[in-house]
Each structure stands twice: as structure tokens, then as C-alpha cells.
């Protein structure tokens, strides 16, 4: 869960009820107790740690529900997605989300059959101007 505001606190509760192991990502140690009460299993203080690195060390997130409407914050957490992870942006910012090197495979019929075709890394970051992207 990326953000613990109005949407984020609901997302933590729904994800927990659906059986997910929830990692809450927010700024500030004061939100850790709140996140624990909501049902999170892990808390990542993005003021003190790189959330993407923490998630990647734990094997990557299956889903990142981005509820903080900040393109910079969302761009910084994309690297925490696991293989075939899904980034759901429910509080879309007005600025484009920079995905850069995090998109490394093309979704093709071959990839659905278990074969993947690497994409070249573009010289400039890709801009995402959509409400969701699933890395499949």
C-alpha cells in the first residue's frame, strides 16, 4: 500500500481481508502504529528507507496500490514490483509517472506462453499517462 491517507487506509484493510501480506509505505514513523492497527504486516517509512529496495529485497510486491497522488513518489516505488507485479494507480497525479528501466519486457502472445522478449531500455524515461499498468 503506497500511502496511508483516505484511500490508503481503506486499501490496507481490504488487502488484509483478501488475504494479502500487506506492506504499508508512508512518510514518517508516526504512521507505523496507525498502519499496524489497520492490519499491515510490514511498515516502510519512505523518509528513512527506499521503499522499492525494501520491497525488492523481500521478493517484490505482487501489487502496489498507489494512493498518494505524487508522480515522483509513484515513480520511486515501481522498482519494488515483483515479477508480473501490478501497479494500480487510484490517485492519479497530473504529472506523468516515470517508469524508466522498470519496464523490461514486452507483453506478447509469446510471453503469455512463458517466453519473454526483452525490450531495449529507452534513452529517456517512459511517461505513463494512464490510470494503471500491469507488468505482465
Protein Blocks (a to p, Z undefined) as FASTA:
>chain_A
ZZjbfklmmmmmmmmmnopacddddehjklmmmmmmnopabdcdfklpcfklmmmmnnpa
fbdcdfbfcfklmmmmmmmpcehiacddfbdcfbdcdfkjmlmbdcdfklmnopacdddd
dfbdcdddbfbdcdZZ
